[in-house]
Amino acid sequence: MLSKSQLKLITSLKHKKFRQQYGFFVVEGVKTITELLQSSLELQTLFTTQTFNIDAKNEVLISDAELKRISFLTTPNKALAVFKIPTPKPIEDKGLIIALDAIRDPGNLGTIVRLCDWFGVKDLVCSNETVDCYNPKVIQATMGSITRVNISYLNLVEFLKDSSMPVYGAFMEGENIYKKTNLKDGILIMGNEANGISKEVEAFVKEKVSIPRFGSLQQTESLNVATATAILLSEFRRC
Amino acid sequence: MLSKSQLKLITSLKHKKFRQQYGFFVVEGVKTITELLQSSLELQTLFTTQTFNIDAKNEVLISDAELKRISFLTTPNKALAVFKIPTPKPIEDKGLIIALDAIRDPGNLGTIVRLCDWFGVKDLVCSNETVDCYNPKVIQATMGSITRVNISYLNLVEFLKDSSMPVYGAFMEGENIYKKTNLKDGILIMGNEANGISKEVEAFVKEKVSIPRFGSLQQTESLNVATATAILLSEFRRC
């Protein structure tokens, strides 16, 4: 049975402001919730139409109609859980780090989190202008990877100023990534969907890299930032 | 000014059945429409809130309120055009061909069309179970690339039976793509989001390839099919 205050809390968690105020976020679907329950994330409450057989204190059985009222999805998927937003761990100054300069699309961020997980990137650094990773659409797109990647929001310029690692940036007019034989661990910056990497951040880039185009010259569009991240990460890892 | 029959036609084009019946599809947004107007696609009618200065016969000036009524988007973008669905060209038995076995997500198909365009893949072959490429969500995701890739829907098993090209398939347990030095032009098959490549199609695969995972063993998820296509296409082209 769902209380009025629970309904109000969950509905408010659609908005970044309230996620930050309460320190909670929402996850939906049995598969992803099960994965998150096995992680270090702390469950606040699990609302479900069938029991998960976990600590009863945190589990609230609800009807399909109640799930429909709290779900952010058009087709609710049996359960909705509220988890505590974890405190990010300190960023390690080693390995390959992905830095995002104002990525706005939740689907893109979700895909990039999943790619970081796949390619063993421990730290994902997001400029404060990047979409919130606890946005429900991002959470749906990460498929549980969110628990295995350390995501920090910060002032990207200050972060780069303080780092001693090599800094790579993805640019349309960068060096052909396939011809670079000395890709090292460092920070790889991916820019905003419409405007790319901002001028202030570009100032810290030591090596501009790009993915060559093989199609006709007629083409004007760039690759989507998530697919570009996939290809660049693959290039760093295949060395 | 929008007529009742125009409103009815456009609304019906949300559905594959009516797109196939009438032979039309819908494109939205000034940028993508402008790109499509410069292609070989045939315009049926352009509904716009400000003139494009094209042949007046095909342009209908409408109000913002009218655009809102016909648009498939939550935030309509100044114009909506109805184009004729082109007849696919014959598939050339050369170069690199991407074949999709029942891809269901419109965003994934749109991203793959865009990748084909970027990497100079002329023919994209879709099993009849694959989502329709004239679905409005696919069209939005392709960003105009749809005009530069020849997309054919067919019985994939029959197509593979008749082809003499090498057949590659993406599998979780395939050979490490980074270790393959002899990738040749051929057909690369990507499978359904949930079930991968079907048994009937798998029978035609000569070389199974996979993208190695670099993260922790804890991970259970595969890469999203669109990002996997990005990485595999990149590997075929970088040779």
Boltz contact constraints between the chains, C-beta under 6 A:
constraints:
  - contact:
      token1: [A, 117]
      token2: [B, 215]
      max_distance: 6.0
  - contact:
      token1: [A, 117]
      token2: [B, 219]
      max_distance: 6.0
  - contact:
      token1: [A, 118]
      token2: [B, 213]
      max_distance: 6.0
  - contact:
      token1: [A, 118]
      token2: [B, 215]
      max_distance: 6.0
  - contact:
      token1: [A, 118]
      token2: [B, 223]
      max_distance: 6.0
  - contact:
      token1: [A, 119]
      token2: [B, 214]
      max_distance: 6.0
  - contact:
      token1: [A, 120]
      token2: [B, 214]
      max_distance: 6.0
  - contact:
      token1: [A, 120]
      token2: [B, 215]
      max_distance: 6.0
  - contact:
      token1: [A, 143]
      token2: [B, 221]
      max_distance: 6.0
  - contact:
      token1: [A, 178]
      token2: [B, 238]
      max_distance: 6.0
  - contact:
      token1: [A, 213]
      token2: [B, 118]
      max_distance: 6.0
  - contact:
      token1: [A, 214]
      token2: [B, 119]
      max_distance: 6.0
  - contact:
      token1: [A, 214]
      token2: [B, 120]
      max_distance: 6.0
  - contact:
      token1: [A, 214]
      token2: [B, 237]
      max_distance: 6.0
  - contact:
      token1: [A, 215]
      token2: [B, 117]
      max_distance: 6.0
  - contact:
      token1: [A, 215]
      token2: [B, 118]
      max_distance: 6.0
  - contact:
      token1: [A, 215]
      token2: [B, 120]
      max_distance: 6.0
  - contact:
      token1: [A, 219]
      token2: [B, 117]
      max_distance: 6.0
  - contact:
      token1: [A, 221]
      token2: [B, 143]
      max_distance: 6.0
  - contact:
      token1: [A, 223]
      token2: [B, 118]
      max_distance: 6.0
  - contact:
      token1: [A, 227]
      token2: [B, 230]
      max_distance: 6.0
  - contact:
      token1: [A, 230]
      token2: [B, 227]
      max_distance: 6.0
  - contact:
      token1: [A, 230]
      token2: [B, 230]
      max_distance: 6.0
  - contact:
      token1: [A, 230]
      token2: [B, 231]
      max_distance: 6.0
  - contact:
      token1: [A, 231]
      token2: [B, 230]
      max_distance: 6.0
  - contact:
      token1: [A, 231]
      token2: [B, 234]
      max_distance: 6.0
  - contact:
      token1: [A, 234]
      token2: [B, 231]
      max_distance: 6.0
  - contact:
      token1: [A, 237]
      token2: [B, 214]
      max_distance: 6.0
  - contact:
      token1: [A, 238]
      token2: [B, 178]
      max_distance: 6.0
